[in-house]
Amino acid sequence: MTAALVFAATAGAARAQDKEITLCWAAWDPANALVELSKDFTAESGINMKFEFVPWTSFADRMLNELNSGGKLCDLMIGDSQWIGGGATYGHYVQLNDFFEKEGITMDDFLPAAVDAYSAWPKGSTNYYALPAMGDAVGWVYRRDWFENPDIRAAFEAEVGRPLEVPRTWDELLEVAKFFQGREIDGETRYGAAIYTERGSEGITMGVTNALYPYGFQYETEPGTYKMDGAVNSPDAVKGLEVYKELYECCTPPGHSDAYMTEDLDAYKSGQTALQMNFFAFFPGIAKDPAVGGDTSGFFVNPSAKIPASVLGGQGISVVAYSDKQDEALQYIKWFAQPEVQKKWWNLGGYAVHNAVLEDPGFVESTPFAGQFLEAMSNVKDFWQEPIYAELLLAMQKRVHDYVVADQGTAQEALDKLIEDWTVSFEDDGKL
């Protein structure tokens, strides 16, 4: 090779290595797994990856401010499912339909519930603004070692009148939580359940809806009408909210009045509670935890009441419209969509929702919680994904926290007031 050709090749490689894109997401275990996975992208493309990870407590404020200001920090955004409406309507996200068609990427390769939740706007349409990136739902963890302890099992059956089993309904969940509340096990006082009660961001809404949805709560009497009276405040919805308050009052550990993901993890890992509500994204860490991992813990889907239902978590990955490096960001999307990459993503601790992963014969046995994750994702329900979702969320946070934690008024009054709040918001937004 001549000196000129050597120089040209070297310069080309240097230019490739000079390319860098920034991916923005929340700071948690799956983000660390994505850093590891993305090393393969850099090796294949020559494009370096930079990451901006923000703690969950400030993630929405930080990143929505970035999008609303037209900032150029993020080339790729793994944004919450609730952001898809605003991302599309306000032009924050690049519409990906033409790109998907050009590159042969089809949403038929992904779990339908994930496509609808993370990628499409309006809901039910085929307008795509994200690729499903991180499937997630709220599930439950339980102290399997306590559930299998013969003395504990005998005591439960004597007190409750049935065998101690993993809760399948909210009635059973309450029975189990009440049984463990204040019980001495191995010389220490234990408690029933660590649940979401946090007021400042989205915590108590993500918690309360785990009870509301199974009892039949709906956002509208008819989808797309924004008519909420008789749905949001139905007798079934009232019952679900009352049950959640009962669980909070009867069976949570001391000082659990402002708890979200981290606080639930801390309470459970420290041995305080028999049960923990949390997102499946944290379950790989629990399975490996030195204190509660292995056979010490088990996992189950959110209990049913009238219907099976789980609160949706998870996110899609979008190209930010304000990025100067959209071509490189789209290269990352194309790479990430590959079945083999999706399989490695699952193996590293990310929650792939690609059919190549979920339909693999060994998937259900691949982790102690894979089967439960698949079951939960089949019946997920999500909060409003409207462009004004943040305003809607603040109202719900206030109304349900006032009732559940602050002990103000009744469940019926809380939900009636919530409809009043949301009606004003939708009127201001021109929807009513």
C-alpha positions as MATLAB code, in Angstrom:
seq = 'MTAALVFAATAGAARAQDKEITLCWAAWDPANALVELSKDFTAESGINMKFEFVPWTSFADRMLNELNSGGKLCDLMIGDSQWIGGGATYGHYVQLNDFFEKEGITMDDFLPAAVDAYSAWPKGSTNYYALPAMGDAVGWVYRRDWFENPDIRAAFEAEVGRPLEVPRTWDELLEVAKFFQGREIDGETRYGAAIYTERGSEGITMGVTNALYPYGFQYETEPGTYKMDGAVNSPDAVKGLEVYKELYECCTPPGHSDAYMTEDLDAYKSGQTALQMNFFAFFPGIAKDPAVGGDTSGFFVNPSAKIPASVLGGQGISVVAYSDKQDEALQYIKWFAQPEVQKKWWNLGGYAVHNAVLEDPGFVESTPFAGQFLEAMSNVKDFWQEPIYAELLLAMQKRVHDYVVADQGTAQEALDKLIEDWTVSFEDDGKL';
ca = [
       0.000    0.000    0.000;
       1.377    3.407   -0.931;
       1.968    6.068    1.672;
      -0.936    8.079    0.225;
      -3.323    5.153    0.552;
      -2.126    4.429    4.068;
      -2.740    8.055    5.014;
      -6.198    8.038    3.442;
      -7.221    4.850    5.249;
      -5.894    6.137    8.542;
      -7.627    9.470    8.114;
     -10.934    7.738    7.290;
     -10.729    5.633   10.426;
      -9.923    8.694   12.482;
     -12.912   10.550   11.073;
     -15.176    7.614   11.970;
     -13.817    7.523   15.476;
     -14.360   11.279   15.757;
     -18.097   10.718   15.364;
     -19.984   10.673   18.653;
     -23.637   10.619   19.578;
     -25.239   11.122   22.963;
     -27.992    8.871   24.280;
     -30.131   10.212   27.131;
     -31.939    7.999   29.615;
     -32.573    7.450   33.297;
     -29.796    6.294   35.636;
     -30.565    2.699   36.614;
     -29.330   -0.857   36.085;
     -30.691   -1.267   32.522;
     -28.791    1.862   31.491;
     -25.558    0.230   32.631;
     -26.454   -2.826   30.557;
     -27.040   -0.593   27.537;
     -23.570    0.926   27.913;
     -22.100   -2.560   27.711;
     -24.299   -3.519   24.756;
     -23.463   -0.333   22.853;
     -19.753   -1.183   22.771;
     -20.677   -3.532   19.934;
     -22.243   -0.643   18.017;
     -19.084    1.426   18.328;
     -16.945   -1.510   17.259;
     -19.075   -2.062   14.154;
     -19.787    1.530   13.146;
     -16.851    3.519   14.469;
     -19.328    5.883   16.126;
     -18.557    6.565   19.768;
     -21.353    6.603   22.304;
     -21.752    9.169   25.044;
     -24.436    8.723   27.690;
     -26.383   11.203   29.762;
     -28.135    9.330   32.564;
     -30.294   11.224   35.064;
     -31.765    9.835   38.321;
     -35.431    8.898   38.021;
     -36.505   11.533   40.540;
     -35.349   14.301   38.200;
     -35.369   12.463   34.857;
     -38.670   13.845   33.560;
     -38.008   17.447   34.589;
     -34.490   17.401   33.164;
     -35.234   15.729   29.856;
     -38.606   17.336   29.131;
     -36.974   20.721   29.702;
     -34.280   19.676   27.241;
     -36.866   18.732   24.625;
     -39.120   21.730   25.193;
     -36.174   24.104   24.821;
     -35.000   22.511   21.579;
     -31.736   21.526   23.203;
     -29.020   19.618   21.375;
     -27.671   17.569   24.279;
     -29.419   14.351   23.201;
     -29.208   12.722   19.802;
     -31.146    9.700   21.020;
     -33.740    9.778   23.764;
     -35.133    6.798   25.632;
     -38.168    8.638   26.908;
     -41.085    7.426   28.981;
     -44.112    5.965   27.252;
     -46.174    8.969   28.358;
     -43.920   11.304   26.361;
     -44.765    9.868   22.961;
     -47.796   12.131   22.479;
     -45.867   15.295   23.208;
     -42.808   14.071   21.325;
     -44.907   13.623   18.198;
     -47.257   16.603   18.559;
     -44.603   19.174   19.445;
     -42.037   17.899   16.953;
     -39.475   16.715   19.493;
     -39.085   13.274   17.895;
     -38.327   12.340   14.282;
     -41.107   10.289   12.674;
     -39.527    6.970   11.715;
     -41.955    5.439    9.207;
     -39.913    6.220    6.085;
     -36.723    5.087    7.790;
     -38.313    1.832    8.942;
     -39.586    1.132    5.421;
     -36.229    1.901    3.849;
     -34.325   -0.336    6.256;
     -36.844   -3.177    6.354;
     -37.683   -2.653   10.027;
     -41.225   -3.756   10.805;
     -43.182   -3.230   13.975;
     -44.700   -6.661   13.402;
     -41.468   -8.018   14.870;
     -42.259   -6.503   18.277;
     -44.874   -7.256   20.924;
     -48.049   -5.397   19.858;
     -48.676   -3.921   23.317;
     -45.151   -2.499   23.325;
     -45.528   -0.977   19.864;
     -48.764    0.725   20.860;
     -47.319    1.931   24.159;
     -43.845    3.058   23.144;
     -43.914    3.859   19.430;
     -47.274    4.953   18.013;
     -49.073    8.284   18.083;
     -51.995    8.700   17.941;
     -52.723    5.488   19.798;
     -53.805    2.712   17.484;
     -52.219    4.393   14.473;
     -49.209    3.314   12.430;
     -47.367    6.599   12.896;
     -44.132    5.656   14.665;
     -41.862    7.983   16.609;
     -39.802    5.418   18.518;
     -38.533    1.862   18.390;
     -39.542   -0.237   21.405;
     -36.453   -0.249   23.583;
     -37.212   -1.342   27.123;
     -40.336   -3.302   27.918;
     -41.376   -3.023   31.543;
     -44.306   -3.380   33.903;
     -44.889   -3.316   37.637;
     -44.679   -6.734   39.256;
     -44.118   -8.112   42.718;
     -41.336   -9.807   44.653;
     -41.911  -12.026   47.670;
     -39.808  -13.714   50.335;
     -39.939  -17.233   49.003;
     -37.971  -18.559   51.964;
     -40.651  -17.261   54.360;
     -43.484  -18.585   52.209;
     -41.890  -22.044   52.259;
     -41.056  -22.064   55.968;
     -43.179  -24.862   57.578;
     -43.832  -22.934   60.802;
     -44.900  -19.802   58.932;
     -47.091  -21.821   56.593;
     -48.794  -23.541   59.515;
     -49.407  -20.228   61.276;
     -50.872  -18.661   58.129;
     -53.258  -21.551   57.507;
     -54.378  -21.503   61.144;
     -55.063  -17.757   61.032;
     -56.376  -17.307   57.494;
     -57.878  -20.707   56.773;
     -56.065  -21.449   53.533;
     -52.520  -22.437   52.476;
     -49.931  -19.678   52.133;
     -49.508  -19.190   48.385;
     -48.398  -16.474   46.008;
     -51.279  -13.941   45.855;
     -53.395  -14.209   42.733;
     -55.976  -11.592   43.690;
     -55.920   -8.323   45.597;
     -57.964   -9.942   48.368;
     -55.261  -12.576   48.773;
     -52.563   -9.917   48.652;
     -54.190   -8.094   51.548;
     -54.463  -11.330   53.536;
     -50.778  -12.098   53.050;
     -49.639   -8.545   53.842;
     -51.766   -8.413   57.008;
     -50.380  -11.767   58.145;
     -46.758  -10.624   57.891;
     -47.323   -7.129   59.295;
     -45.561   -6.876   62.659;
     -44.681  -10.591   62.686;
     -41.410  -11.653   64.276;
     -39.265  -13.802   61.978;
     -35.722  -14.793   62.914;
     -35.825  -12.450   65.883;
     -36.791   -9.346   63.884;
     -40.079   -7.551   63.314;
     -41.193   -7.752   59.689;
     -43.847   -5.926   57.701;
     -46.268   -6.706   54.911;
     -45.500   -4.787   51.732;
     -43.343   -2.030   50.294;
     -45.541   -0.057   47.882;
     -45.390    3.236   45.986;
     -46.513    6.342   47.884;
     -44.206    9.073   46.545;
     -45.825   12.467   45.920;
     -43.205   14.505   44.043;
     -42.976   12.843   40.633;
     -45.175    9.893   39.577;
     -44.763    7.305   42.322;
     -48.164    7.070   43.948;
     -49.932    7.164   40.569;
     -47.832    4.211   39.384;
     -48.715    2.467   42.646;
     -52.419    3.216   42.918;
     -53.129    2.152   39.348;
     -51.866   -1.349   40.208;
     -55.092   -1.654   42.174;
     -57.316    0.584   40.036;
     -56.761   -1.238   36.738;
     -57.559   -4.762   38.011;
     -60.765   -3.466   39.598;
     -61.898   -2.047   36.255;
     -60.790    1.603   36.290;
     -60.969    3.276   32.879;
     -59.925    6.750   31.793;
     -62.890    7.301   29.444;
     -66.392    5.911   29.058;
     -65.543    5.502   25.370;
     -61.962    5.660   24.031;
     -61.123    8.943   22.371;
     -64.051   10.895   23.823;
     -62.393   12.355   26.950;
     -65.668   11.670   28.755;
     -64.567   10.547   32.211;
     -67.609   10.671   34.489;
     -68.662    7.083   35.157;
     -65.243    5.710   34.251;
     -62.607    7.426   36.405;
     -65.023    7.560   39.357;
     -66.936    4.312   38.795;
     -67.800    2.062   41.769;
     -65.069   -0.331   40.625;
     -62.524    2.488   40.531;
     -63.579    3.625   44.012;
     -63.146    0.073   45.298;
     -59.641   -0.189   43.837;
     -58.571    3.071   45.436;
     -60.003    2.010   48.793;
     -58.112   -1.279   48.613;
     -54.827    0.503   47.937;
     -55.383    2.806   50.906;
     -56.145   -0.215   53.074;
     -52.884   -1.836   52.018;
     -50.979    1.350   52.807;
     -52.567    1.775   56.226;
     -52.431   -1.832   57.353;
     -49.272   -3.242   56.011;
     -46.395   -0.945   55.065;
     -43.147   -0.530   57.019;
     -42.671    2.500   59.285;
     -41.986    5.778   57.492;
     -43.110    4.509   54.091;
     -45.167    7.594   53.222;
     -42.960    8.936   50.407;
     -41.636    5.800   48.729;
     -40.958    4.945   45.132;
     -38.614    2.519   43.382;
     -35.482    3.006   45.467;
     -37.276    3.078   48.815;
     -39.145   -0.136   47.983;
     -35.898   -1.822   47.000;
     -34.236   -0.702   50.221;
     -37.120   -1.903   52.389;
     -37.208   -5.303   50.730;
     -33.460   -5.925   50.484;
     -32.980   -4.990   54.130;
     -35.444   -7.703   55.123;
     -38.222   -5.420   56.340;
     -41.040   -6.681   54.117;
     -42.475   -9.937   52.813;
     -43.632   -8.280   49.572;
     -42.365   -5.554   47.310;
     -44.045   -3.735   44.431;
     -41.580   -2.675   41.763;
     -40.766   -2.612   38.075;
     -39.481   -5.775   36.432;
     -36.395   -3.781   35.419;
     -35.098   -4.197   38.972;
     -35.676   -7.946   39.179;
     -32.294   -9.020   37.702;
     -30.588   -7.095   40.501;
     -32.829   -8.698   43.117;
     -32.122  -12.181   41.739;
     -28.387  -11.544   42.140;
     -28.544   -9.666   45.449;
     -26.375  -11.269   48.164;
     -29.055  -10.799   50.823;
     -32.286  -11.722   49.005;
     -31.187  -13.270   45.716;
     -31.281  -16.846   44.530;
     -33.939  -19.025   46.149;
     -34.639  -16.405   48.817;
     -36.977  -14.447   46.532;
     -39.729  -15.242   44.066;
     -41.654  -13.133   41.575;
     -45.305  -12.773   40.560;
     -47.476  -10.636   38.316;
     -49.755   -7.938   39.655;
     -52.787   -9.662   41.254;
     -56.122   -9.504   39.494;
     -59.532   -8.484   40.841;
     -62.140   -8.286   38.097;
     -59.565   -8.469   35.296;
     -55.832   -9.167   34.948;
     -53.941   -5.886   34.539;
     -50.435   -4.563   35.088;
     -49.115   -1.008   35.130;
     -46.968   -0.297   32.107;
     -43.402    0.873   32.506;
     -40.734    0.934   29.855;
     -39.713    3.205   27.050;
     -39.061    3.581   23.349;
     -35.915    4.987   21.777;
     -36.360    8.070   19.593;
     -34.198   10.282   17.424;
     -34.339   13.835   18.748;
     -35.462   16.284   16.075;
     -33.022   18.968   17.247;
     -29.965   16.734   16.848;
     -27.291   17.632   14.307;
     -26.351   13.942   14.106;
     -29.595   12.350   13.039;
     -27.931   10.097   10.465;
     -25.665    8.563   13.097;
     -28.571    8.269   15.546;
     -30.585    6.418   12.900;
     -27.659    4.059   12.408;
     -27.943    3.196   16.078;
     -31.693    2.538   15.741;
     -31.050    0.222   12.774;
     -28.365   -1.650   14.709;
     -30.459   -1.919   17.882;
     -33.434   -3.359   15.980;
     -31.498   -6.458   14.863;
     -32.736   -9.726   16.400;
     -29.264  -10.791   17.544;
     -28.717   -7.438   19.257;
     -32.114   -7.724   20.932;
     -31.200  -11.189   22.226;
     -27.972   -9.885   23.721;
     -29.901   -6.954   25.212;
     -32.136   -9.409   27.095;
     -29.146  -11.473   28.234;
     -27.425   -8.381   29.632;
     -30.484   -7.388   31.690;
     -32.424   -5.193   29.276;
     -36.057   -6.010   28.608;
     -36.300   -6.726   24.901;
     -39.791   -7.016   23.424;
     -38.695   -8.342   20.044;
     -40.473  -11.526   18.979;
     -37.135  -13.189   18.294;
     -36.522  -12.963   22.046;
     -40.002  -13.544   23.442;
     -40.827  -16.478   21.164;
     -37.566  -18.311   21.727;
     -38.367  -21.757   23.214;
     -35.986  -21.114   26.094;
     -37.235  -17.636   26.971;
     -39.531  -18.531   29.872;
     -36.734  -20.457   31.577;
     -34.057  -17.857   30.848;
     -34.615  -16.026   34.168;
     -36.726  -16.637   37.296;
     -39.082  -13.852   36.196;
     -39.198  -14.168   32.380;
     -42.563  -15.927   32.346;
     -44.090  -13.395   34.703;
     -42.714  -10.534   32.606;
     -44.284  -11.962   29.459;
     -47.616  -12.448   31.240;
     -47.561   -8.910   32.626;
     -46.744   -7.376   29.241;
     -49.751   -9.113   27.735;
     -52.196   -7.073   29.852;
     -50.431   -3.762   30.490;
     -52.315   -0.502   30.877;
     -50.803    2.979   30.821;
     -51.507    6.457   32.077;
     -52.682    9.181   29.681;
     -50.154    9.676   26.859;
     -51.583   13.050   25.904;
     -49.183   15.915   25.142;
     -50.408   17.516   28.399;
     -49.728   14.311   30.353;
     -47.494   16.089   32.904;
     -50.364   18.374   33.919;
     -52.712   15.390   34.158;
     -50.167   13.490   36.235;
     -49.708   16.317   38.744;
     -53.452   16.366   39.376;
     -53.615   12.631   39.980;
     -50.562   12.684   42.220;
     -52.261   15.268   44.413;
     -55.715   13.713   44.564;
     -54.669   10.140   45.313;
     -51.885   11.139   47.716;
     -54.281   13.373   49.623;
     -56.620   10.408   50.057;
     -54.248    7.473   50.521;
     -51.424    9.018   52.549;
     -52.786   12.282   53.948;
     -56.135   10.642   54.841;
     -58.251   13.439   53.393;
     -61.818   12.720   52.282;
     -63.138    9.592   50.625;
     -62.087    7.638   47.544;
     -65.223    8.812   45.748;
     -64.419   12.449   46.518;
     -60.808   12.024   45.381;
     -61.826   10.592   42.013;
     -64.641   13.121   41.530;
     -62.164   15.952   42.123;
     -59.711   14.317   39.748;
     -62.325   14.423   36.995;
     -62.850   18.117   37.709;
     -59.106   18.750   37.415;
     -58.762   16.767   34.210;
     -61.854   18.363   32.664;
     -60.299   21.817   33.072;
     -57.049   20.567   31.542;
     -58.742   19.031   28.519;
     -60.949   22.100   28.027;
     -57.860   24.297   28.035;
     -56.266   21.907   25.539;
     -59.266   22.110   23.234;
     -60.283   18.479   23.689;
     -63.568   19.211   25.471;
];
